[in-house]
Amino acid sequence: MKILVTGGAGFIGSHIVDLLVQNNYEVCVIDNLMHGKKTNVNPKATFYNIDIRSKDIFKIFDKEKPQVLIHEAAQINVANSISNPSLDADINIMGTINLLEAAKKTGVKKIIYPASAAIFGEPEYLPIDEKHPLKMLSFYGASKHTVEHYLDIYNKLYNINYIVLVYSNVYGPRQDSSGEGGVVSIFCENILKGISPHIYGDGNQTRDFVYVKDVANANLLSVGFGKTGIYNVSTNKSTTINEVFKKINALSYKDVSAIYCKQREGDILNSYMSYNKLLLAMNWKPKYSLTSGLKETLKFYNSK
């Protein structure tokens, strides 16, 4: 089976490509290298340096004839979406429609798409499940969610199956510290250099940190899963920012202090997500604890 991965040179996408290759899938990658790096691309994958908005996307689909599309490419910066909502929509919505049209014309059977916890806003209850009300607080959240409606209509009109995977806060090797939810990579880079990282607020706000290899495994299982649906990819555990900071400090054998700053406007205080639906459907659950994931992450940053 051939699988096309957009954003396959990026943080999450490159780990998905690695796992697909390990499981003997034929993989091709589309990435414009705005955030991704060519060195992240598995050498056994075919690579195309192209923007998902390009009119030439169809030529790649027509040449490669993938059966599955895993669409990881996106504009992921929340602040950028607010300052430039047109660009955010152009990449995340119009770019995706460009891919969907190419998929429709070339016989793609399934699309796997990552949503974001940004669609939920301030939680009404915890843990957040797939039925939680949506309250987007940014144009990024709105553009990512809009694509889900397009996937549903393409499914009804053209019988293209889809799976939406709603990621909690993903961390791990290759993460861009300037991207969405990059607190772990920022802490790792700063602490290893002996630089005090900034923590906004008192650090007691909580997040659900899921390791990137667990996320890649959810994508792998989705390739062979027959039903359309939306599933959370998470740990069902809340961890404070202070806990993450202290754990990275300890695992690095460092004693770096943090600089506490004023809480950022619009930041969600507490969030964690249930993965029970994904467990029941695909028998997926996280294999990595926060400690084991951070050890692998620190090993990567140490080697840089």
Secondary structure, DSSP 8 states (H G I E B T S, - for coil): -EEEEETTTSHHHHHHHHHHHHTT-EEEEEE-SSS--GGGS-TTSEEEE--TT-TTHHHHHHHH--SEEEE------HHHHHH-HHHHHIIIIIHHHHHHHHHHHHT--EEEEEEEGGGS-S-SSSSB-TTS-----SHHHHHHHHHHHHHHHHHHHH--EEEEEEE-EEE-TT--TTSTT-HHHHHHHHHHHT---EEETTS--EE-EEEHHHHHHHHHHHHT--S-EEEEES-S--EEHHHHHHHHHHHTT-----EEE---TT--SB--B--HHHHHHH-------HHHHHHHHHHHHHH-
